[in-house]
């Protein structure tokens, strides 16, 4: 049985991805700062598939010490981690000239640092095993900057660059690395705005893509996948 660690798994895309892996019989490690949310979601995942193990940790994924505690504890509890989904992220509607003084650090620590640290933490064990898969949830802003979300665009572009370096480092060792690049997706980032879900990508669409990519043959890798609304970006 495989083991997957997913950051930001109690909401939005991360939640849908965790549920999809549960359906596939994959053990899960998830974290959140909210203990009640974690306990509730663990119950839901075990209802989806009672045969899997679900490890939870109350930990802030944007805090390096918490993140590495979560990673180490997950490996101790479940065994070798075969799949890492770097989903944790934050969106801030702000032009760089108008950013609050601490936004740069928050954005880097949420959108970029976790993927870097988890790669360093799990990469060597995956190399030793000759298998594994990292999924990095980027954004169309990784490719086309959004001026009204300046630091979001910068950190997501950096995440895509990190993804590409990871893939090159891992390609000789049987470890796969995939950048998932969603367009307008119905998550909490849209809270407070009037939107039509039929014109958007749904979290379940992202989850379905990841599962299909994960299930490909050993010799195939999807370097990156762009999933945008059929009618164009909102």
C-alpha atoms as a printed R data frame, in Angstrom:
    type eleno elety resid chain resno       x      y       z
1   ATOM     1    CA   UNK     A     1   0.000  0.000   0.000
2   ATOM     2    CA   UNK     A     2   1.338  3.437  -0.945
3   ATOM     3    CA   UNK     A     3   1.621  6.451   1.346
4   ATOM     4    CA   UNK     A     4   0.831 10.040   0.340
5   ATOM     5    CA   UNK     A     5   1.557 13.255   2.198
6   ATOM     6    CA   UNK     A     6  -0.613 16.213   1.200
7   ATOM     7    CA   UNK     A     7  -0.245 19.757   2.509
8   ATOM     8    CA   UNK     A     8  -3.262 22.024   2.789
9   ATOM     9    CA   UNK     A     9  -5.497 18.964   2.585
10  ATOM    10    CA   UNK     A    10  -8.534 20.015   4.619
11  ATOM    11    CA   UNK     A    11  -9.897 22.503   2.089
12  ATOM    12    CA   UNK     A    12 -10.347 23.063  -1.627
13  ATOM    13    CA   UNK     A    13  -8.068 21.216  -4.013
14  ATOM    14    CA   UNK     A    14  -6.131 19.489  -1.250
15  ATOM    15    CA   UNK     A    15  -9.318 18.066   0.225
16  ATOM    16    CA   UNK     A    16 -10.459 16.722  -3.148
17  ATOM    17    CA   UNK     A    17  -7.005 15.237  -3.818
18  ATOM    18    CA   UNK     A    18  -6.928 13.492  -0.431
19  ATOM    19    CA   UNK     A    19 -10.399 12.030  -1.005
20  ATOM    20    CA   UNK     A    20  -9.376 10.805  -4.456
21  ATOM    21    CA   UNK     A    21  -6.298  9.034  -3.091
22  ATOM    22    CA   UNK     A    22  -8.444  7.491  -0.348
23  ATOM    23    CA   UNK     A    23 -10.659  5.996  -3.047
24  ATOM    24    CA   UNK     A    24  -7.492  4.509  -4.575
25  ATOM    25    CA   UNK     A    25  -6.528  2.816  -1.297
26  ATOM    26    CA   UNK     A    26  -3.555  5.090  -0.551
27  ATOM    27    CA   UNK     A    27  -2.636  5.815   3.066
28  ATOM    28    CA   UNK     A    28  -2.675  9.523   3.859
29  ATOM    29    CA   UNK     A    29  -0.775 12.046   5.961
30  ATOM    30    CA   UNK     A    30  -2.531 15.399   6.345
31  ATOM    31    CA   UNK     A    31  -1.973 18.438   8.517
32  ATOM    32    CA   UNK     A    32  -3.807 21.557   9.591
33  ATOM    33    CA   UNK     A    33  -3.603 24.207  12.271
34  ATOM    34    CA   UNK     A    34  -7.185 23.315  13.210
35  ATOM    35    CA   UNK     A    35  -7.482 20.086  15.229
36  ATOM    36    CA   UNK     A    36 -11.266 19.875  14.850
37  ATOM    37    CA   UNK     A    37 -11.055 20.167  11.047
38  ATOM    38    CA   UNK     A    38  -8.429 17.441  10.961
39  ATOM    39    CA   UNK     A    39 -10.434 15.051  13.100
40  ATOM    40    CA   UNK     A    40 -13.580 15.607  11.041
41  ATOM    41    CA   UNK     A    41 -11.795 15.079   7.739
42  ATOM    42    CA   UNK     A    42 -10.013 11.971   9.018
43  ATOM    43    CA   UNK     A    43 -13.408 10.482   9.833
44  ATOM    44    CA   UNK     A    44 -14.639 11.339   6.342
45  ATOM    45    CA   UNK     A    45 -11.599  9.757   4.683
46  ATOM    46    CA   UNK     A    46 -11.990  6.552   6.683
47  ATOM    47    CA   UNK     A    47 -15.639  6.418   5.661
48  ATOM    48    CA   UNK     A    48 -14.515  6.618   2.034
49  ATOM    49    CA   UNK     A    49 -12.097  3.737   2.583
50  ATOM    50    CA   UNK     A    50 -11.909  1.998   5.974
51  ATOM    51    CA   UNK     A    51  -8.853 -0.033   4.869
52  ATOM    52    CA   UNK     A    52  -6.463  2.910   4.718
53  ATOM    53    CA   UNK     A    53  -4.450  4.584   7.452
54  ATOM    54    CA   UNK     A    54  -4.837  8.337   7.974
55  ATOM    55    CA   UNK     A    55  -2.146 10.158   9.948
56  ATOM    56    CA   UNK     A    56  -2.945 13.680  11.109
57  ATOM    57    CA   UNK     A    57  -0.775 16.348  12.687
58  ATOM    58    CA   UNK     A    58  -1.716 19.729  14.068
59  ATOM    59    CA   UNK     A    59   0.987 21.693  12.303
60  ATOM    60    CA   UNK     A    60   1.365 24.938  10.385
61  ATOM    61    CA   UNK     A    61   2.734 24.018   6.965
62  ATOM    62    CA   UNK     A    62   4.111 27.528   6.454
63  ATOM    63    CA   UNK     A    63   6.333 27.121   9.526
64  ATOM    64    CA   UNK     A    64   9.492 25.163   8.679
65  ATOM    65    CA   UNK     A    65   9.793 23.536  12.104
66  ATOM    66    CA   UNK     A    66   6.135 22.438  12.097
67  ATOM    67    CA   UNK     A    67   6.401 21.235   8.519
68  ATOM    68    CA   UNK     A    68   9.425 19.036   9.152
69  ATOM    69    CA   UNK     A    69   7.862 17.674  12.342
70  ATOM    70    CA   UNK     A    70   4.822 16.689  10.269
71  ATOM    71    CA   UNK     A    71   6.989 15.077   7.589
72  ATOM    72    CA   UNK     A    72   9.099 13.120  10.069
73  ATOM    73    CA   UNK     A    73   6.080 11.991  12.084
74  ATOM    74    CA   UNK     A    74   4.233 10.897   8.940
75  ATOM    75    CA   UNK     A    75   7.138  8.708   7.839
76  ATOM    76    CA   UNK     A    76   7.408  7.204  11.323
77  ATOM    77    CA   UNK     A    77   3.688  6.426  11.412
78  ATOM    78    CA   UNK     A    78   3.061  5.248   7.845
79  ATOM    79    CA   UNK     A    79   6.463  4.175   6.566
80  ATOM    80    CA   UNK     A    80   8.163  5.502   3.421
81  ATOM    81    CA   UNK     A    81   6.256  8.339   1.763
82  ATOM    82    CA   UNK     A    82   5.793  7.570  -1.942
83  ATOM    83    CA   UNK     A    83   3.688 10.576  -2.995
84  ATOM    84    CA   UNK     A    84   4.023 14.210  -1.948
85  ATOM    85    CA   UNK     A    85   1.413 16.747  -3.035
86  ATOM    86    CA   UNK     A    86   2.604 20.293  -2.387
87  ATOM    87    CA   UNK     A    87  -0.793 21.941  -2.327
88  ATOM    88    CA   UNK     A    88  -0.490 24.492   0.478
89  ATOM    89    CA   UNK     A    89  -0.835 28.006  -0.865
90  ATOM    90    CA   UNK     A    90  -2.235 31.462  -0.244
91  ATOM    91    CA   UNK     A    91  -3.615 34.064  -2.617
92  ATOM    92    CA   UNK     A    92  -3.410 37.775  -1.895
93  ATOM    93    CA   UNK     A    93  -5.051 40.404  -4.071
94  ATOM    94    CA   UNK     A    94  -2.388 43.109  -3.944
95  ATOM    95    CA   UNK     A    95   0.013 44.936  -6.226
96  ATOM    96    CA   UNK     A    96   3.600 44.686  -5.022
97  ATOM    97    CA   UNK     A    97   3.849 48.437  -4.366
98  ATOM    98    CA   UNK     A    98   0.852 48.106  -2.042
99  ATOM    99    CA   UNK     A    99   1.941 44.953  -0.202
100 ATOM   100    CA   UNK     A   100   1.905 44.858   3.577
101 ATOM   101    CA   UNK     A   101   5.414 44.724   5.024
102 ATOM   102    CA   UNK     A   102   5.264 41.024   5.932
103 ATOM   103    CA   UNK     A   103   3.527 39.736   2.798
104 ATOM   104    CA   UNK     A   104   6.732 38.711   1.016
105 ATOM   105    CA   UNK     A   105   7.743 36.418   3.871
106 ATOM   106    CA   UNK     A   106   4.235 34.972   4.227
107 ATOM   107    CA   UNK     A   107   3.982 34.238   0.509
108 ATOM   108    CA   UNK     A   108   7.402 32.594   0.284
109 ATOM   109    CA   UNK     A   109   6.792 30.510   3.410
110 ATOM   110    CA   UNK     A   110   3.385 29.346   2.179
111 ATOM   111    CA   UNK     A   111   3.726 29.019  -1.598
112 ATOM   112    CA   UNK     A   112   7.387 28.018  -2.024
113 ATOM   113    CA   UNK     A   113   9.205 26.927   1.135
114 ATOM   114    CA   UNK     A   114   7.117 23.802   1.877
115 ATOM   115    CA   UNK     A   115   7.754 22.299  -1.574
116 ATOM   116    CA   UNK     A   116  11.492 22.980  -1.246
117 ATOM   117    CA   UNK     A   117  11.766 21.497   2.251
118 ATOM   118    CA   UNK     A   118   9.622 18.442   1.562
119 ATOM   119    CA   UNK     A   119  11.629 17.730  -1.566
120 ATOM   120    CA   UNK     A   120  14.846 17.821   0.443
121 ATOM   121    CA   UNK     A   121  13.273 15.719   3.214
122 ATOM   122    CA   UNK     A   122  11.797 12.944   1.064
123 ATOM   123    CA   UNK     A   123  13.880 13.121  -2.118
124 ATOM   124    CA   UNK     A   124  16.774 10.946  -0.979
125 ATOM   125    CA   UNK     A   125  14.545  8.152   0.343
126 ATOM   126    CA   UNK     A   126  12.631  8.140  -2.955
127 ATOM   127    CA   UNK     A   127  15.911  7.949  -4.874
128 ATOM   128    CA   UNK     A   128  16.997  5.016  -2.707
129 ATOM   129    CA   UNK     A   129  13.677  3.275  -3.407
130 ATOM   130    CA   UNK     A   130  13.844  4.054  -7.118
131 ATOM   131    CA   UNK     A   131  10.279  5.376  -7.149
132 ATOM   132    CA   UNK     A   132   8.062  8.209  -5.935
133 ATOM   133    CA   UNK     A   133   6.076 11.149  -7.227
134 ATOM   134    CA   UNK     A   134   6.050 14.832  -6.329
135 ATOM   135    CA   UNK     A   135   3.079 16.926  -7.431
136 ATOM   136    CA   UNK     A   136   3.497 20.689  -7.157
137 ATOM   137    CA   UNK     A   137   0.277 22.702  -7.369
138 ATOM   138    CA   UNK     A   138   1.265 25.814  -9.262
139 ATOM   139    CA   UNK     A   139  -1.057 28.283 -11.038
140 ATOM   140    CA   UNK     A   140  -1.611 29.843 -14.428
141 ATOM   141    CA   UNK     A   141  -0.024 32.868 -12.712
142 ATOM   142    CA   UNK     A   142   3.189 30.800 -12.831
143 ATOM   143    CA   UNK     A   143   3.116 31.310 -16.601
144 ATOM   144    CA   UNK     A   144   1.274 34.621 -16.999
145 ATOM   145    CA   UNK     A   145   1.750 37.055 -14.098
146 ATOM   146    CA   UNK     A   146  -1.305 38.731 -12.608
147 ATOM   147    CA   UNK     A   147  -0.347 42.302 -11.804
148 ATOM   148    CA   UNK     A   148  -3.070 42.591  -9.150
149 ATOM   149    CA   UNK     A   149  -1.651 39.535  -7.388
150 ATOM   150    CA   UNK     A   150   2.016 40.372  -7.690
151 ATOM   151    CA   UNK     A   151   3.736 38.312  -4.996
152 ATOM   152    CA   UNK     A   152   1.372 35.417  -5.610
153 ATOM   153    CA   UNK     A   153   2.530 35.408  -9.230
154 ATOM   154    CA   UNK     A   154   6.179 35.658  -8.206
155 ATOM   155    CA   UNK     A   155   6.029 32.780  -5.730
156 ATOM   156    CA   UNK     A   156   3.997 30.545  -8.047
157 ATOM   157    CA   UNK     A   157   6.474 31.193 -10.867
158 ATOM   158    CA   UNK     A   158   9.263 30.277  -8.451
159 ATOM   159    CA   UNK     A   159   7.398 27.081  -7.538
160 ATOM   160    CA   UNK     A   160   7.187 26.110 -11.199
161 ATOM   161    CA   UNK     A   161  10.914 26.770 -11.573
162 ATOM   162    CA   UNK     A   162  11.613 24.646  -8.498
163 ATOM   163    CA   UNK     A   163   9.413 21.917  -9.970
164 ATOM   164    CA   UNK     A   164  11.447 21.924 -13.175
165 ATOM   165    CA   UNK     A   165  14.746 21.646 -11.308
166 ATOM   166    CA   UNK     A   166  13.333 18.834  -9.160
167 ATOM   167    CA   UNK     A   167  12.242 16.945 -12.262
168 ATOM   168    CA   UNK     A   168  15.691 17.213 -13.848
169 ATOM   169    CA   UNK     A   169  17.382 16.090 -10.633
170 ATOM   170    CA   UNK     A   170  15.061 13.111 -10.217
171 ATOM   171    CA   UNK     A   171  14.639 11.874 -13.786
172 ATOM   172    CA   UNK     A   172  17.614  9.485 -13.625
173 ATOM   173    CA   UNK     A   173  16.337  7.806 -10.452
174 ATOM   174    CA   UNK     A   174  12.802  6.715 -11.297
175 ATOM   175    CA   UNK     A   175  11.211  9.528  -9.282
176 ATOM   176    CA   UNK     A   176   8.550 11.555 -11.079
177 ATOM   177    CA   UNK     A   177   7.828 15.273 -10.689
178 ATOM   178    CA   UNK     A   178   4.743 16.967 -12.087
179 ATOM   179    CA   UNK     A   179   3.624 20.588 -12.093
180 ATOM   180    CA   UNK     A   180  -0.156 20.934 -11.903
181 ATOM   181    CA   UNK     A   181  -1.167 24.337 -13.254
182 ATOM   182    CA   UNK     A   182  -4.808 25.199 -12.529
183 ATOM   183    CA   UNK     A   183  -6.676 28.166 -13.884
184 ATOM   184    CA   UNK     A   184  -9.728 29.656 -12.175
185 ATOM   185    CA   UNK     A   185 -10.701 26.943  -9.684
186 ATOM   186    CA   UNK     A   186 -13.632 27.030  -7.294
187 ATOM   187    CA   UNK     A   187 -11.840 27.285  -3.941
188 ATOM   188    CA   UNK     A   188 -12.025 29.588  -0.914
189 ATOM   189    CA   UNK     A   189  -9.946 32.136  -2.844
190 ATOM   190    CA   UNK     A   190 -13.248 33.148  -4.458
191 ATOM   191    CA   UNK     A   191 -15.152 33.561  -1.184
192 ATOM   192    CA   UNK     A   192 -17.247 36.699  -1.215
193 ATOM   193    CA   UNK     A   193 -17.340 36.930  -5.005
194 ATOM   194    CA   UNK     A   194 -20.285 36.009  -7.187
195 ATOM   195    CA   UNK     A   195 -19.168 33.153  -9.430
196 ATOM   196    CA   UNK     A   196 -20.794 30.444 -11.545
197 ATOM   197    CA   UNK     A   197 -19.264 27.062 -10.797
198 ATOM   198    CA   UNK     A   198 -20.182 25.870 -14.294
199 ATOM   199    CA   UNK     A   199 -17.646 28.323 -15.720
200 ATOM   200    CA   UNK     A   200 -14.802 27.210 -13.444
201 ATOM   201    CA   UNK     A   201 -12.473 24.309 -12.851
202 ATOM   202    CA   UNK     A   202 -13.607 22.266  -9.849
203 ATOM   203    CA   UNK     A   203 -11.262 20.865  -7.183
204 ATOM   204    CA   UNK     A   204 -12.403 17.385  -8.215
205 ATOM   205    CA   UNK     A   205 -11.084 18.049 -11.729
206 ATOM   206    CA   UNK     A   206  -7.613 18.684 -10.311
207 ATOM   207    CA   UNK     A   207  -7.852 15.560  -8.161
208 ATOM   208    CA   UNK     A   208  -8.928 13.436 -11.120
209 ATOM   209    CA   UNK     A   209  -5.982 14.675 -13.201
210 ATOM   210    CA   UNK     A   210  -3.502 13.881 -10.431
211 ATOM   211    CA   UNK     A   211  -4.854 10.355  -9.950
212 ATOM   212    CA   UNK     A   212  -4.704  9.657 -13.684
213 ATOM   213    CA   UNK     A   213  -1.136 10.950 -13.886
214 ATOM   214    CA   UNK     A   214  -0.110  8.920 -10.836
215 ATOM   215    CA   UNK     A   215  -1.534  5.735 -12.359
216 ATOM   216    CA   UNK     A   216   0.468  6.022 -15.591
217 ATOM   217    CA   UNK     A   217   3.085  3.423 -16.438
218 ATOM   218    CA   UNK     A   218   6.500  3.520 -14.792
219 ATOM   219    CA   UNK     A   219   8.090  4.931 -17.936
220 ATOM   220    CA   UNK     A   220   5.679  7.854 -18.391
221 ATOM   221    CA   UNK     A   221   5.718 11.242 -16.686
222 ATOM   222    CA   UNK     A   222   3.560 14.311 -17.187
223 ATOM   223    CA   UNK     A   223   5.986 17.208 -16.833
224 ATOM   224    CA   UNK     A   224   3.187 19.714 -16.417
225 ATOM   225    CA   UNK     A   225  -0.540 19.889 -16.957
226 ATOM   226    CA   UNK     A   226  -2.565 23.074 -17.443
227 ATOM   227    CA   UNK     A   227  -6.248 22.868 -16.508
228 ATOM   228    CA   UNK     A   228  -8.256 25.981 -17.357
229 ATOM   229    CA   UNK     A   229 -11.960 26.820 -17.585
230 ATOM   230    CA   UNK     A   230 -13.375 25.727 -20.946
231 ATOM   231    CA   UNK     A   231 -14.575 29.277 -21.554
232 ATOM   232    CA   UNK     A   232 -11.303 30.928 -20.578
233 ATOM   233    CA   UNK     A   233  -9.952 32.482 -17.397
234 ATOM   234    CA   UNK     A   234 -12.299 34.458 -15.171
